[in-house]
Structure formats: structure tokens, C-alpha cells
Amino acid sequence: MKIMDFLNPEAVSANLQATNKKEVISELVDLLIKAGEVKEKDKNVLVKVLLEREALGSTGIGQGIGIPHGKFSGVKRLIGACGISPKGVDFESLDGEAVYTFFLLVAPEDSAGPHLKALARVSRLLKDKYFRDTLKTAKDEKVLIKIIKQEDRKKT
């Protein structure tokens, strides 16, 4: 599985404005709505699902990375959004550090396989410090997508 298999190029931001966890999740969901992956009327429910998942334990996995995720009946397949926060956000990360790079994953309620494969894929790629640093410095969405596509091609 490649990141671009579930990441909609229209659901990417190189300049998230959010200053806290709830705002980040809301802004990432807005990207999915803008990309046509989620209906506007489902926003509040999806944000609630994602925040409930966060309440179980932060998806801020450390090293400046957050992978909020959840299952939602309003989607038919695994979808994703990506955002970079130039200033960093307190995401209650496991290492206590600010989070700069976010990958949001939303899977259908009855799916397990693709959801877990996507989490593993994103986690594995983001272990690479060079990849993390390169994403963080992307000046716009085009560059961000290009970096992700290049990394997807390198590591299968």
C-alpha cells in the first residue's frame, strides 16, 4: 500500500493554522470535505469520532508526528488528509514535543485491514528523519505531494 492510494491530493495543506488538537482535527476534516471525500453535514460527527479516539490515547506518536485516525460510517473506503503546521501544535504527543506533520486516516466502520496497513505505512515512512524534515519544509501543497510521491516510489 502506498500513501497516495488513500491520500487525496486535494486534501493536503502545507500551512495548517490550527493551534490545538481539536482545531487540527477540524482543519484536516475540512480538507477532506473540500476534496469531496466527506460530506459537510458529517463534519461534526467525524470530528467527534476522531476526538473520542484521541481520548483513548494520543495519536501524537513522537518526533513531531501525529496520525489521528478513526472509523466512520460516512466513508466507503480508506481516505486520508495531510497537513503541515509550520509553528507546531501541542497534540499531547507521547514524547511531549510539538507536532508539525499530520496524517489523518478515516476508514469505513467495517474495515480493519486497510486501516492498519495505512497506519503501518505512514509510521514506517515517517521514521525516516530526512523524510520528516523534508515534509516540514515543503513550501506549498504541490511540493508536499511531490515529496510524498517520491517517498512512495522508493519504499514499497
ZADO-1210 file (C-alpha; in nm, 4 decimals, padded with zeros to 6 digits):
<atoms>
<atom x="00.0000" y="00.0000" z="00.0000" code="MET" pos="1"/>
<atom x="00.1212" y="00.3472" z="-00.0903" code="LYS" pos="2"/>
<atom x="00.0252" y="00.6725" z="00.0791" code="ILE" pos="3"/>
<atom x="-00.1173" y="00.8077" z="-00.2459" code="MET" pos="4"/>
<atom x="-00.3580" y="00.5091" z="-00.2521" code="ASP" pos="5"/>
<atom x="-00.5601" y="00.6786" z="00.0224" code="PHE" pos="6"/>
<atom x="-00.4338" y="01.0385" z="00.0333" code="LEU" pos="7"/>
<atom x="-00.6414" y="01.2699" z="-00.1851" code="ASN" pos="8"/>
<atom x="-00.4061" y="01.5319" z="-00.3389" code="PRO" pos="9"/>
<atom x="-00.6826" y="01.7876" z="-00.2789" code="GLU" pos="10"/>
<atom x="-00.6797" y="01.7099" z="00.0951" code="ALA" pos="11"/>
<atom x="-00.3330" y="01.8455" z="00.1649" code="VAL" pos="12"/>
<atom x="-00.2164" y="02.1645" z="00.3364" code="SER" pos="13"/>
<atom x="00.1387" y="02.2921" z="00.3782" code="ALA" pos="14"/>
<atom x="00.0196" y="02.5610" z="00.6181" code="ASN" pos="15"/>
<atom x="-00.2215" y="02.4457" z="00.8879" code="LEU" pos="16"/>
<atom x="-00.3415" y="02.7369" z="01.1012" code="GLN" pos="17"/>
<atom x="-00.4707" y="02.5344" z="01.3980" code="ALA" pos="18"/>
<atom x="-00.3253" y="02.5967" z="01.7427" code="THR" pos="19"/>
<atom x="-00.4623" y="02.2956" z="01.9331" code="ASN" pos="20"/>
<atom x="-00.5633" y="01.9318" z="01.8876" code="LYS" pos="21"/>
<atom x="-00.9338" y="01.9928" z="01.8213" code="LYS" pos="22"/>
<atom x="-00.8585" y="02.2678" z="01.5676" code="GLU" pos="23"/>
<atom x="-00.6040" y="02.0474" z="01.3853" code="VAL" pos="24"/>
<atom x="-00.8535" y="01.7628" z="01.3541" code="ILE" pos="25"/>
<atom x="-01.1256" y="02.0036" z="01.2413" code="SER" pos="26"/>
<atom x="-00.8938" y="02.1621" z="00.9823" code="GLU" pos="27"/>
<atom x="-00.7885" y="01.8206" z="00.8462" code="LEU" pos="28"/>
<atom x="-01.1562" y="01.7150" z="00.8210" code="VAL" pos="29"/>
<atom x="-01.2220" y="02.0418" z="00.6329" code="ASP" pos="30"/>
<atom x="-00.9562" y="01.9324" z="00.3812" code="LEU" pos="31"/>
<atom x="-01.1443" y="01.6037" z="00.3278" code="LEU" pos="32"/>
<atom x="-01.4692" y="01.7977" z="00.2794" code="ILE" pos="33"/>
<atom x="-01.3048" y="02.0363" z="00.0314" code="LYS" pos="34"/>
<atom x="-01.1689" y="01.7337" z="-00.1589" code="ALA" pos="35"/>
<atom x="-01.5185" y="01.5810" z="-00.1783" code="GLY" pos="36"/>
<atom x="-01.4283" y="01.2817" z="00.0393" code="GLU" pos="37"/>
<atom x="-01.6626" y="01.3693" z="00.3291" code="VAL" pos="38"/>
<atom x="-01.9968" y="01.5497" z="00.3279" code="LYS" pos="39"/>
<atom x="-02.0122" y="01.8883" z="00.5020" code="GLU" pos="40"/>
<atom x="-02.3098" y="01.7682" z="00.7098" code="LYS" pos="41"/>
<atom x="-02.0913" y="01.4881" z="00.8541" code="ASP" pos="42"/>
<atom x="-01.8157" y="01.7179" z="00.9811" code="LYS" pos="43"/>
<atom x="-01.9211" y="01.7433" z="01.3461" code="ASN" pos="44"/>
<atom x="-01.9818" y="01.3690" z="01.3775" code="VAL" pos="45"/>
<atom x="-01.6457" y="01.2827" z="01.2198" code="LEU" pos="46"/>
<atom x="-01.4579" y="01.5338" z="01.4369" code="VAL" pos="47"/>
<atom x="-01.6297" y="01.3829" z="01.7431" code="LYS" pos="48"/>
<atom x="-01.5283" y="01.0280" z="01.6359" code="VAL" pos="49"/>
<atom x="-01.1665" y="01.1391" z="01.5941" code="LEU" pos="50"/>
<atom x="-01.1583" y="01.3236" z="01.9277" code="LEU" pos="51"/>
<atom x="-01.3078" y="01.0187" z="02.1028" code="GLU" pos="52"/>
<atom x="-01.0255" y="00.8107" z="01.9551" code="ARG" pos="53"/>
<atom x="-00.7759" y="01.0691" z="02.0846" code="GLU" pos="54"/>
<atom x="-00.9288" y="01.0366" z="02.4326" code="ALA" pos="55"/>
<atom x="-00.8162" y="00.6704" z="02.4348" code="LEU" pos="56"/>
<atom x="-00.4568" y="00.7789" z="02.3823" code="GLY" pos="57"/>
<atom x="-00.2854" y="01.0460" z="02.1790" code="SER" pos="58"/>
<atom x="-00.2044" y="00.9685" z="01.8173" code="THR" pos="59"/>
<atom x="00.0853" y="01.2113" z="01.8511" code="GLY" pos="60"/>
<atom x="00.3436" y="00.9352" z="01.8180" code="ILE" pos="61"/>
<atom x="00.6533" y="01.1478" z="01.8785" code="GLY" pos="62"/>
<atom x="00.9227" y="01.3089" z="01.6642" code="GLN" pos="63"/>
<atom x="00.6797" y="01.5803" z="01.5518" code="GLY" pos="64"/>
<atom x="00.4260" y="01.3358" z="01.4024" code="ILE" pos="65"/>
<atom x="00.0530" y="01.2994" z="01.4566" code="GLY" pos="66"/>
<atom x="-00.1609" y="01.0321" z="01.2905" code="ILE" pos="67"/>
<atom x="-00.5173" y="01.0965" z="01.4047" code="PRO" pos="68"/>
<atom x="-00.7428" y="00.8198" z="01.2801" code="HIS" pos="69"/>
<atom x="-01.0814" y="00.6645" z="01.3236" code="GLY" pos="70"/>
<atom x="-01.3625" y="00.4643" z="01.1697" code="LYS" pos="71"/>
<atom x="-01.6636" y="00.6416" z="01.0271" code="PHE" pos="72"/>
<atom x="-01.9785" y="00.5159" z="00.8580" code="SER" pos="73"/>
<atom x="-01.9816" y="00.8156" z="00.6227" code="GLY" pos="74"/>
<atom x="-01.6948" y="00.6793" z="00.4095" code="VAL" pos="75"/>
<atom x="-01.6898" y="00.3777" z="00.1783" code="LYS" pos="76"/>
<atom x="-01.3117" y="00.3313" z="00.1596" code="ARG" pos="77"/>
<atom x="-00.9990" y="00.4391" z="00.3438" code="LEU" pos="78"/>
<atom x="-00.9300" y="00.8101" z="00.2917" code="ILE" pos="79"/>
<atom x="-00.6624" y="01.0430" z="00.4174" code="GLY" pos="80"/>
<atom x="-00.5515" y="01.4031" z="00.4524" code="ALA" pos="81"/>
<atom x="-00.2108" y="01.5502" z="00.5254" code="CYS" pos="82"/>
<atom x="-00.1190" y="01.8779" z="00.6864" code="GLY" pos="83"/>
<atom x="00.1940" y="02.0555" z="00.7995" code="ILE" pos="84"/>
<atom x="00.1872" y="02.3020" z="01.0873" code="SER" pos="85"/>
<atom x="00.4838" y="02.5378" z="01.0427" code="PRO" pos="86"/>
<atom x="00.4590" y="02.6541" z="01.4063" code="LYS" pos="87"/>
<atom x="00.3840" y="02.3130" z="01.5579" code="GLY" pos="88"/>
<atom x="00.0894" y="02.2203" z="01.7794" code="VAL" pos="89"/>
<atom x="00.0639" y="02.0757" z="02.1283" code="ASP" pos="90"/>
<atom x="-00.1015" y="01.7458" z="02.0362" code="PHE" pos="91"/>
<atom x="-00.0353" y="01.5759" z="02.3711" code="GLU" pos="92"/>
<atom x="00.2327" y="01.3789" z="02.1911" code="SER" pos="93"/>
<atom x="00.3880" y="01.0739" z="02.3576" code="LEU" pos="94"/>
<atom x="00.7261" y="01.2495" z="02.3746" code="ASP" pos="95"/>
<atom x="00.5765" y="01.5814" z="02.4893" code="GLY" pos="96"/>
<atom x="00.7081" y="01.7603" z="02.1788" code="GLU" pos="97"/>
<atom x="00.5072" y="01.9784" z="01.9399" code="ALA" pos="98"/>
<atom x="00.3630" y="01.8085" z="01.6309" code="VAL" pos="99"/>
<atom x="00.4323" y="01.9507" z="01.2845" code="TYR" pos="100"/>
<atom x="00.3327" y="01.6722" z="01.0456" code="THR" pos="101"/>
<atom x="-00.0181" y="01.5269" z="01.0462" code="PHE" pos="102"/>
<atom x="-00.1679" y="01.2392" z="00.8515" code="PHE" pos="103"/>
<atom x="-00.5404" y="01.1927" z="00.9124" code="LEU" pos="104"/>
<atom x="-00.6826" y="00.8490" z="00.8279" code="LEU" pos="105"/>
<atom x="-01.0537" y="00.7692" z="00.8132" code="VAL" pos="106"/>
<atom x="-01.1721" y="00.4157" z="00.7428" code="ALA" pos="107"/>
<atom x="-01.5186" y="00.2630" z="00.6984" code="PRO" pos="108"/>
<atom x="-01.6584" y="00.1196" z="01.0218" code="GLU" pos="109"/>
<atom x="-01.6390" y="-00.2402" z="00.8990" code="ASP" pos="110"/>
<atom x="-01.2789" y="-00.2280" z="00.7760" code="SER" pos="111"/>
<atom x="-00.9687" y="-00.3300" z="00.9649" code="ALA" pos="112"/>
<atom x="-00.7045" y="-00.4412" z="00.7147" code="GLY" pos="113"/>
<atom x="-00.6547" y="-00.1276" z="00.5016" code="PRO" pos="114"/>
<atom x="-00.6758" y="00.0992" z="00.8078" code="HIS" pos="115"/>
<atom x="-00.3988" y="-00.0906" z="00.9879" code="LEU" pos="116"/>
<atom x="-00.1849" y="-00.1208" z="00.6729" code="LYS" pos="117"/>
<atom x="-00.2110" y="00.2550" z="00.6176" code="ALA" pos="118"/>
<atom x="-00.1155" y="00.3303" z="00.9785" code="LEU" pos="119"/>
<atom x="00.1839" y="00.0987" z="00.9485" code="ALA" pos="120"/>
<atom x="00.2868" y="00.2506" z="00.6132" code="ARG" pos="121"/>
<atom x="00.2706" y="00.6103" z="00.7363" code="VAL" pos="122"/>
<atom x="00.4514" y="00.5237" z="01.0618" code="SER" pos="123"/>
<atom x="00.7252" y="00.3378" z="00.8766" code="ARG" pos="124"/>
<atom x="00.7892" y="00.6195" z="00.6274" code="LEU" pos="125"/>
<atom x="00.7884" y="00.8842" z="00.8991" code="LEU" pos="126"/>
<atom x="01.0613" y="00.7028" z="01.0928" code="LYS" pos="127"/>
<atom x="01.2960" y="00.8440" z="00.8273" code="ASP" pos="128"/>
<atom x="01.4249" y="01.1750" z="00.9694" code="LYS" pos="129"/>
<atom x="01.5130" y="01.3103" z="00.6241" code="TYR" pos="130"/>
<atom x="01.1560" y="01.2445" z="00.5012" code="PHE" pos="131"/>
<atom x="01.0078" y="01.4122" z="00.8129" code="ARG" pos="132"/>
<atom x="01.2335" y="01.7140" z="00.7764" code="ASP" pos="133"/>
<atom x="01.1634" y="01.7445" z="00.4044" code="THR" pos="134"/>
<atom x="00.7867" y="01.7357" z="00.4603" code="LEU" pos="135"/>
<atom x="00.8171" y="02.0024" z="00.7296" code="LYS" pos="136"/>
<atom x="00.9923" y="02.2420" z="00.4926" code="THR" pos="137"/>
<atom x="00.7555" y="02.1982" z="00.1956" code="ALA" pos="138"/>
<atom x="00.6688" y="02.5485" z="00.0800" code="LYS" pos="139"/>
<atom x="00.3320" y="02.4576" z="-00.0714" code="ASP" pos="140"/>
<atom x="00.0907" y="02.1709" z="-00.1383" code="GLU" pos="141"/>
<atom x="00.2453" y="02.0829" z="-00.4784" code="LYS" pos="142"/>
<atom x="00.5847" y="02.0300" z="-00.3172" code="VAL" pos="143"/>
<atom x="00.4267" y="01.8312" z="-00.0336" code="LEU" pos="144"/>
<atom x="00.2564" y="01.5918" z="-00.2783" code="ILE" pos="145"/>
<atom x="00.5763" y="01.5590" z="-00.4810" code="LYS" pos="146"/>
<atom x="00.7773" y="01.4646" z="-00.1686" code="ILE" pos="147"/>
<atom x="00.5183" y="01.2027" z="-00.0674" code="ILE" pos="148"/>
<atom x="00.5047" y="01.0549" z="-00.4193" code="LYS" pos="149"/>
<atom x="00.8858" y="01.0322" z="-00.4309" code="GLN" pos="150"/>
<atom x="00.8931" y="00.8536" z="-00.0957" code="GLU" pos="151"/>
<atom x="00.6107" y="00.6211" z="-00.2057" code="ASP" pos="152"/>
<atom x="00.8172" y="00.5174" z="-00.5084" code="ARG" pos="153"/>
<atom x="01.1289" y="00.4495" z="-00.3020" code="LYS" pos="154"/>
<atom x="00.9817" y="00.2345" z="-00.0290" code="LYS" pos="155"/>
<atom x="00.7246" y="-00.0314" z="-00.1070" code="THR" pos="156"/>
</atoms>
